[in-house]
Amino acid sequence: MPPKRKAASAVQGAVKSGRASAASTPGPATPRDLDSDDDDFGSPGQVDLPAEEDIQSAVDRFSLAHYQDQTVRGPVDAASRHFGNGRRDFSYLNLKPDHKDRPIWIDPQRGRIILENFSALAETAKDFLITVAEPLSRPTFLHEYSLTTHSLYAAISVGLQASDIIATLDRFSKTELPSSIRAFIANSTSAYGKVKLVIKNTKYYVESSDPEVLQKLLKDPVIGPCRVQGTDITTTTSNMQSVVIPGTSNAAGVQQVKPSDKSQEDVPPEQAQPENAMQALREDDDDDNSEAVHAFEIPDSAVETVQKRCLTIQFPILEEYDFRNDDRNANLEIDLKPNTQIRSYQEKSLSKMFGNGRAKSGIIVLPCGAGKTLVGITAACTIKKGCIVLCTSTMSAHQWRQEFLKWSNIHPKDITVFTAEKKDKFEGNTGIIVTTYPMVTQSGKRAYDSQKMMDFLTSREWGLMLLDEVHVVPANIFRKVSSHIKSHSKLGLTATLLREDDKIGDLNFLIGPKLYEANWMELSEQGHIAKVQCAEVWCPMTTEFYDEYLRTNDRGLKANLYIMNPRKIQACQFLINYHEQRGDKIIVFSDNVYALKEVALALGKAYICGATGNNERIRILENFMYNPNIKTVFLSKIGDTSLDLPEATCLIQISSHYGSRRQEAQRLGRILRAKRRNDEGFNAFFYSLVSKDTTEMYYSTKRQAFLVDQGYSFKVITQLAGMEQMEGLVFNSAQLRRELLQKVIVDTEAKRGMDDEDATDDLFYAKGRKRGVRRTAGTLGELSGGQDMAYIEQRKSANKSLKKNNKQSDFFKKHYRDIARNKANAQQ
Ligand SMILES: Nc1ncnc2c1ncn2[C@@H]1O[C@H](COP(=O)(O)OP(=O)(O)OP(=O)(O)O)[C@@H](O)[C@H]1O
């Protein structure tokens, strides 16, 4: 089916206005250059689209490297090695005379696009780039995007044509568009949309309106054998129709419940936004042509293989759901409530999903606290078929149900929760089930009612599958989910499409391409998420801690030393004090559960970790939210995601998971939804405390990479003015610091030998970790307890009893007395 041109009028509108503004900018840009419809490039006739070709040549064309310019490079000289010995010398790309007025430059080898964010055309160019390319980095002045086959497929799927993309990129580009990029765009997009994967009667079919394409697939050595013999069918399908737009400017194609006094027809036409892509679709979709479609069946087990292979041979398989023509599955009574207004970026993201009037599967990326839940609910209200929502925990499953009831008019009986405790089915023909990933993927024998519920889920077709927090779920879990549950469309939601293990690419074919990624800075400028001041506080190690840090080879002890560095604890105390006085509510994060407990107790604050019981968690969180005297709570990594504490306005991180960019972003997310974010001059604060000259510094820089790409800048604070003079500063004598050091060493050793009740929380003592022989340098004096070093038995049982006995010593007596006192204070 040919892509529809008008569907992309939002983007094209932006491009047009870009042309207009370019024409009005001073400088040598001529109207013909920037504003002319008489394009030099980009008319379909001039794009060198391949004619007939075999599968192998399609495979060869897949990589951008295939399109490299064959331009002769300049002579190799002494500086050449800095430019890949001439390979990265792009001086052959001639700048246009008016290049200063054009905002982008494109790397002909890697498809990277650099945008000058200070250009007068930046806004218009950004609107376009977000549609055709993937944002990589968006700090203040220069943005970086990447043209990929996936991003180009996404652009085509909202109705742009290769010629539009080429022409517009060329207009914005400082140099003539490299021929490698032109060919890459033309060829990557030429086969898009020719092959589809559809579900009919709970069976998967590969479908195309071009019989020759199907023949090619059937001849392919991987796809051919997957066909279920004797299942070929030919049907007719009607062309795209517009998604119903009730006329509200914020609808994004969503049917909203109308207030009773206002019928849909009452809405004056001027309220409809002309630049709304969905609106354009509605105008466009009167031509309702039918066409013949040919299909063959593939077994469930072959779906992923076929999807992967199709991607490799450049016939990307499209998962689209023509929900309005689905008469087989019952319609669900669901609309947004009349007072529900979705925000512009939520609308934009949904217009990418429903850009051509059908539901495309894919992933929407919005910052934490930007309202992914409402985006999911709006998608369900658009499709209006059975919907299954998968969450990461039982708590968030219940939250999702509540949000559905809050924002939509769904009948409470039509939305049920399937968790270990609750296994209700909806009563009507269709409905919504909210469940968790483990509930549907758990292997082994299930309880009777759980099995019955699973049979219910697997025996029917679902219109939409909403996948919350897609970034945390391993690919094999998705495989299980999709093989168990048949859904016509899938929408993944996340704030951080990041994995340190590079597995994120798997989501491309398991769910679909990234449909939309919002700009964090833009949303915070608009007040949808809080503005945050980020700072990295460098805490020097005390001499005795640093000596031990340098001496030991034990990674666990090293980590405990830089985390428990007394100067860091003092900085934490000082910052808590400072922000409590300002009226902030503070969350202190520590991945290391040992440090979490010790520091919380030392500072007399409450903490929550994996081992904290549910009732106690609720009690602590409620106190944090509603008790004006409880202003600080310590959280282990269980608080990283899905915790809604809009009261929190300040974060202090004392230990974290190595270089995890995702965790850093998720933690920052806990304050992005701060209630007070729209107060005049309000700022939230995010402090990361790191021990100077230790490996923690290296990890810290890595962790910040994602946020820096989103435009956040981290101030480095080397000294907290006034800290030394603070009254009641902990560990403020050499004796106390030495005692703390002893305790850290003893506890590290003791804990190594014991089963850790917080193993799920604690990265350094994860269960199953092998112990090796450890040899450390030391003196006899140290061994005998001189110089504040403690004697440590290496046998497990001895360690336990040593610790027990140690409780009787003066040091431990005092220590445990302090803990008890702090605990009592925290509970008051
Ligand atoms: N269009 C809207 N109008 C009013 N409030 C909204 C809108 N969209 C979202 N919100 C509110 O913003 C807050 C954050 O929403 P939500 O919990 O869905 O964020 P999230 O993106 O899922 O965050 P996280 O990634 O941290 O889970 C909620 O209180 C929600 O009610």
The ligand as a Tripos MOL2 file, in Angstrom:
@<TRIPOS>MOLECULE
LIG
   31    33     1     0     0
SMALL
NO_CHARGES

@<TRIPOS>ATOM
      1 N1         -2.5250   15.0460   30.5770 N.pl3     1 LIG1
      2 C1         -2.3830   15.0830   31.8930 C.ar      1 LIG1
      3 N2         -3.1060   15.9270   32.6230 N.ar      1 LIG1
      4 C2         -2.9740   16.0090   33.9510 C.ar      1 LIG1
      5 N3         -2.1360   15.2380   34.6750 N.ar      1 LIG1
      6 C3         -1.3750   14.3620   34.0150 C.ar      1 LIG1
      7 C4         -1.4580   14.2410   32.5830 C.ar      1 LIG1
      8 N4         -0.5780   13.2870   32.2050 N.ar      1 LIG1
      9 C5          0.0090   12.8420   33.3270 C.ar      1 LIG1
     10 N5         -0.4490   13.4810   34.4040 N.ar      1 LIG1
     11 C6         -0.0400   13.2820   35.8080 C.3       1 LIG1
     12 O1          1.3840   13.2370   35.8530 O.3       1 LIG1
     13 C7          1.8180   12.3380   36.8750 C.3       1 LIG1
     14 C8          2.8150   11.3520   36.3250 C.3       1 LIG1
     15 O2          2.1700   10.4280   35.4840 O.3       1 LIG1
     16 P1          2.6400    8.9020   35.3670 P.3       1 LIG1
     17 O3          2.6550    8.2570   36.6860 O.co2     1 LIG1
     18 O4          1.8520    8.2630   34.3030 O.co2     1 LIG1
     19 O5          4.1010    9.1530   34.8950 O.3       1 LIG1
     20 P2          5.1020    8.1070   34.2820 P.3       1 LIG1
     21 O6          5.5880    8.7290   33.0230 O.co2     1 LIG1
     22 O7          4.4950    6.7570   34.1910 O.co2     1 LIG1
     23 O8          6.2590    8.1330   35.3540 O.3       1 LIG1
     24 P3          7.3050    6.9580   35.8010 P.3       1 LIG1
     25 O9          8.1760    6.6640   34.6210 O.co2     1 LIG1
     26 O10         8.0850    7.6120   36.8760 O.co2     1 LIG1
     27 O11         6.4920    5.8050   36.2490 O.co2     1 LIG1
     28 C9          0.5810   11.6580   37.4280 C.3       1 LIG1
     29 O12         0.2530   12.2660   38.6460 O.3       1 LIG1
     30 C10        -0.4720   11.9260   36.3660 C.3       1 LIG1
     31 O13        -1.7460   11.9770   36.9260 O.3       1 LIG1
@<TRIPOS>BOND
     1     1     2 1
     2     2     3 ar
     3     2     7 ar
     4     3     4 ar
     5     4     5 ar
     6     5     6 ar
     7     6     7 ar
     8     6    10 ar
     9     7     8 ar
    10     8     9 ar
    11     9    10 ar
    12    10    11 1
    13    11    12 1
    14    11    30 1
    15    12    13 1
    16    13    14 1
    17    13    28 1
    18    14    15 1
    19    15    16 1
    20    16    17 2
    21    16    18 1
    22    16    19 1
    23    19    20 1
    24    20    21 2
    25    20    22 1
    26    20    23 1
    27    23    24 1
    28    24    25 2
    29    24    26 1
    30    24    27 1
    31    28    29 1
    32    28    30 1
    33    30    31 1
@<TRIPOS>SUBSTRUCTURE
     1 LIG1         1 GROUP 0 **** ****
